[in-house]
Amino acid sequence: MLHGFIAAAWQAALAMRFLGEGNASGLAGTKTILEPWAPRARVVTSEPDPDCAVCVQGDFAVLAGALAERTAVLCGRTAVQVLPAAGEGGRVDLKRLASRLEPLGRVEWRERLLRFDPGEGVTVTLFEDGRAIFHGLTDPVQARSLYARFVGE
Protein backbone atom coordinates (compact mmCIF):
# COMPACT_ATOMS: atom_id res chain seq x y z
CA MET A 1 0.00 0.00 0.00
CA LEU A 2 2.95 2.28 0.66
CA HIS A 3 3.86 1.98 -3.02
CA GLY A 4 0.56 3.59 -4.00
CA PHE A 5 1.21 6.54 -1.68
CA ILE A 6 4.70 7.00 -3.11
CA ALA A 7 3.38 7.02 -6.68
CA ALA A 8 0.53 9.37 -5.75
CA ALA A 9 2.91 11.77 -3.97
CA TRP A 10 5.22 11.75 -6.99
CA GLN A 11 2.33 12.48 -9.36
CA ALA A 12 1.03 15.27 -7.12
CA ALA A 13 4.48 16.89 -7.01
CA LEU A 14 4.74 16.74 -10.83
CA ALA A 15 1.24 18.20 -11.17
CA MET A 16 2.13 21.11 -8.86
CA ARG A 17 5.32 21.69 -10.85
CA PHE A 18 3.34 21.70 -14.09
CA LEU A 19 0.73 24.12 -12.68
CA GLY A 20 3.40 26.39 -11.23
CA GLU A 21 5.50 26.59 -14.38
CA GLY A 22 2.54 26.68 -16.75
CA ASN A 23 4.10 24.19 -19.13
CA ALA A 24 5.43 20.67 -19.24
CA SER A 25 9.03 21.57 -20.04
CA GLY A 26 11.35 18.81 -19.06
CA LEU A 27 8.51 16.30 -18.65
CA ALA A 28 7.67 15.43 -22.26
CA GLY A 29 9.22 12.21 -23.48
CA THR A 30 10.16 11.03 -19.99
CA LYS A 31 9.00 8.14 -17.88
CA THR A 32 9.76 7.82 -14.18
CA ILE A 33 10.25 4.33 -12.83
CA LEU A 34 9.84 4.08 -9.06
CA GLU A 35 11.41 1.08 -7.37
CA PRO A 36 10.46 1.39 -3.70
CA TRP A 37 12.08 -1.88 -2.63
CA ALA A 38 15.49 -0.78 -3.96
CA PRO A 39 14.72 2.17 -3.03
CA ARG A 40 15.42 4.26 -6.10
CA ALA A 41 13.81 6.18 -8.91
CA ARG A 42 14.98 6.31 -12.50
CA VAL A 43 13.96 8.71 -15.22
CA VAL A 44 14.18 7.34 -18.75
CA THR A 45 13.60 9.26 -21.94
CA SER A 46 12.11 8.06 -25.17
CA GLU A 47 11.75 9.35 -28.68
CA PRO A 48 8.27 9.43 -30.22
CA ASP A 49 7.47 6.61 -32.61
CA PRO A 50 7.36 8.21 -36.09
CA ASP A 51 4.39 5.96 -36.96
CA CYS A 52 2.37 6.85 -33.84
CA ALA A 53 -0.82 8.72 -34.73
CA VAL A 54 -1.00 10.23 -31.23
CA CYS A 55 2.63 11.37 -30.80
CA VAL A 56 3.30 12.60 -34.31
CA GLN A 57 -0.08 13.60 -35.73
CA GLY A 58 -1.86 14.59 -32.52
CA ASP A 59 -4.79 12.24 -33.32
CA PHE A 60 -6.22 11.37 -29.90
CA ALA A 61 -9.17 9.31 -31.20
CA VAL A 62 -7.32 6.10 -30.37
CA LEU A 63 -6.86 7.15 -26.75
CA ALA A 64 -10.49 8.22 -26.46
CA GLY A 65 -11.60 4.75 -27.56
CA ALA A 66 -13.20 5.99 -30.78
CA LEU A 67 -11.36 3.34 -32.76
CA ALA A 68 -11.82 0.52 -30.30
CA GLU A 69 -13.73 -2.60 -31.13
CA ARG A 70 -17.29 -2.60 -29.86
CA THR A 71 -19.01 -5.62 -28.40
CA ALA A 72 -22.56 -6.47 -27.43
CA VAL A 73 -23.99 -9.47 -25.65
CA LEU A 74 -27.02 -10.42 -27.75
CA CYS A 75 -30.32 -10.53 -25.85
CA GLY A 76 -31.85 -13.93 -25.21
CA ARG A 77 -28.89 -15.72 -26.71
CA THR A 78 -25.57 -17.10 -25.66
CA ALA A 79 -23.70 -14.97 -28.17
CA VAL A 80 -21.51 -11.89 -28.35
CA GLN A 81 -21.22 -9.65 -31.38
CA VAL A 82 -17.90 -7.94 -32.07
CA LEU A 83 -17.86 -4.96 -34.42
CA PRO A 84 -14.52 -3.99 -35.95
CA ALA A 85 -12.90 -0.75 -34.89
CA ALA A 86 -14.61 2.33 -36.32
CA GLY A 87 -12.76 3.96 -39.16
CA GLU A 88 -11.05 0.76 -40.35
CA GLY A 89 -13.36 0.49 -43.31
CA GLY A 90 -12.74 -2.08 -46.00
CA ARG A 91 -13.96 -5.62 -46.24
CA VAL A 92 -12.62 -8.88 -44.87
CA ASP A 93 -11.43 -11.30 -47.55
CA LEU A 94 -13.51 -14.23 -46.33
CA LYS A 95 -12.10 -16.70 -48.84
CA ARG A 96 -8.52 -15.99 -47.75
CA LEU A 97 -9.52 -16.06 -44.09
CA ALA A 98 -11.27 -19.42 -44.61
CA SER A 99 -8.08 -20.98 -45.98
CA ARG A 100 -6.09 -19.58 -43.04
CA LEU A 101 -8.60 -20.94 -40.48
CA GLU A 102 -9.05 -24.44 -42.02
CA PRO A 103 -6.19 -26.01 -40.02
CA LEU A 104 -7.77 -24.70 -36.78
CA GLY A 105 -11.28 -26.13 -37.14
CA ARG A 106 -14.28 -26.72 -39.38
CA VAL A 107 -14.89 -23.85 -41.83
CA GLU A 108 -17.91 -23.13 -44.05
CA TRP A 109 -17.42 -20.29 -46.49
CA ARG A 110 -20.15 -18.60 -48.51
CA GLU A 111 -20.00 -15.43 -50.57
CA ARG A 112 -20.95 -13.03 -47.76
CA LEU A 113 -20.24 -14.97 -44.57
CA LEU A 114 -17.96 -17.50 -43.01
CA ARG A 115 -18.80 -19.95 -40.21
CA PHE A 116 -15.94 -21.31 -38.18
CA ASP A 117 -16.02 -23.93 -35.44
CA PRO A 118 -12.77 -23.83 -33.47
CA GLY A 119 -14.21 -26.23 -30.87
CA GLU A 120 -14.83 -25.76 -27.16
CA GLY A 121 -18.53 -25.05 -27.77
CA VAL A 122 -17.90 -21.82 -29.73
CA THR A 123 -18.98 -21.14 -33.30
CA VAL A 124 -18.00 -17.94 -35.09
CA THR A 125 -20.05 -16.32 -37.86
CA LEU A 126 -18.02 -13.64 -39.62
CA PHE A 127 -19.47 -11.22 -42.16
CA GLU A 128 -17.57 -9.47 -44.96
CA ASP A 129 -17.87 -6.09 -43.18
CA GLY A 130 -15.76 -7.51 -40.31
CA ARG A 131 -18.66 -8.09 -37.92
CA ALA A 132 -18.46 -11.36 -36.01
CA ILE A 133 -20.91 -13.23 -33.79
CA PHE A 134 -19.43 -15.64 -31.28
CA HIS A 135 -22.12 -18.25 -30.51
CA GLY A 136 -21.63 -20.01 -27.17
CA LEU A 137 -20.09 -17.02 -25.38
CA THR A 138 -21.41 -14.35 -23.02
CA ASP A 139 -18.07 -12.73 -22.13
CA PRO A 140 -17.18 -9.72 -24.37
CA VAL A 141 -13.52 -9.84 -23.31
CA GLN A 142 -13.20 -13.45 -24.41
CA ALA A 143 -14.98 -12.63 -27.69
CA ARG A 144 -12.57 -9.73 -28.41
CA SER A 145 -9.62 -12.00 -27.63
CA LEU A 146 -10.87 -14.67 -30.03
CA TYR A 147 -11.59 -11.99 -32.68
CA ALA A 148 -7.99 -10.78 -32.47
CA ARG A 149 -6.71 -14.36 -32.60
CA PHE A 150 -8.79 -15.57 -35.53
CA VAL A 151 -9.55 -12.42 -37.56
CA GLY A 152 -6.72 -10.10 -36.59
CA GLU A 153 -6.38 -6.69 -35.01
Buried (B, 14 or more C-beta within 10 A) or exposed (E): EEEEEEEEEEEEEEEEEBEEEEEEEEEEEEEEEBEEEEEEEEEEEEEEEEEEBEBEEEBEEBEEEEBBBEBEBBEEEEBBBBBBBEEEEEEBEBEEBBEBBEEEBEBEBEEEBBBBBBEEEBBBBBBBBBBBBBBBBEEBEBBBEBBEEBBEE
